[in-house]
Amino acid sequence: MEPFSHAINTWFTAANYPSVVMLAESALSILLSHSELPQWVRGGGVFTPASALGDTLVKRLEASGRMAFESEVVLGPGDESKKTR
């Protein structure tokens, strides 16, 4: 079995609310947490939200108390990951 990732996203409100919260927190990440963004992002350009904002956005979303994230790499029997060495 090939290793795969498993992620769980949880939000605590109506179904369309996470999109609004993510949009607002993305903008606030750029404006208020600019110094925490990776150096290569600070120069500007076209990036996906995950590549540009990454952990900074996840921290803001979790700190808001509206969302929780959990992820893990799942390995099959006998598989070894470089991350576990």
N, C-alpha and C positions, 0 to 999 in steps of 0.2 A: 504494500500500500504506500502510495506517495504521501509525504507530509503535506498537510494543508493547514490553513489558519481558520480559527473559529472566533467569531466576534459576536458580542451581544450588546445591543444598544437599548437602553431603557429610558423612557421619558414618562413624566408623571402628569400629563395633561391631555387635552384634546389632540386628535391625530394631525391636524395642520399646524399646530403650535410649534413643533420642533423646527420646522422650516423657518418660521419667523424668528425664533430665538437664535438659530444658527446664523442667519443673515445678520442680525444685530450684533451678535458676539463676534462674528468675523470682522465687521467694520470696527468694533471697539478694539479688537486685537491689533489691527493695523494702526489705529490712532493712539491707543493708550499703552500698548505693549510693544511698540515698534523696536525698542532696543533688545527685546527677547527673541525676535525673529532671526532666522539664519542670515548671516552676512550677505550671501548671494541673493537673497530676496529683497534686502533693503535697497538695492540699486534699481529696483523696478523690473518690469517685464510681464510676461503672461504666464501664470502658474495655475495649477489646480489648487483649490482651497487646502487640500491635505498636504501638498508639497510646500506651499508657501506658509501656511499657518500651523500645521502639524500639532505638536504638543502644546503650543501656546493656546490654540483654540480649544483643545480638549480640556486643559486646565481651567479655562474660563467657563466652559460649559458645565463642568462638574462643580465648580465653585458657585455657580448660579443656583445649584440645588434642584435644577429642573431636569437634568440628564445624568446618566451614569454609563460608563463604558467599561467593558471587560474584554480582554482578548488573550489568546494563547495559541501556541503552535502545537498542533496535534501530530504526533509521530506514530507510525505503525510499529508492530513488534519487530525488534531488531534494527530499526532505523536509528541513525544518529545524526543529530543536527550540529552544525558548527557552533550554534549558540549554547549548546549544553556541554561543550568540551571545556 
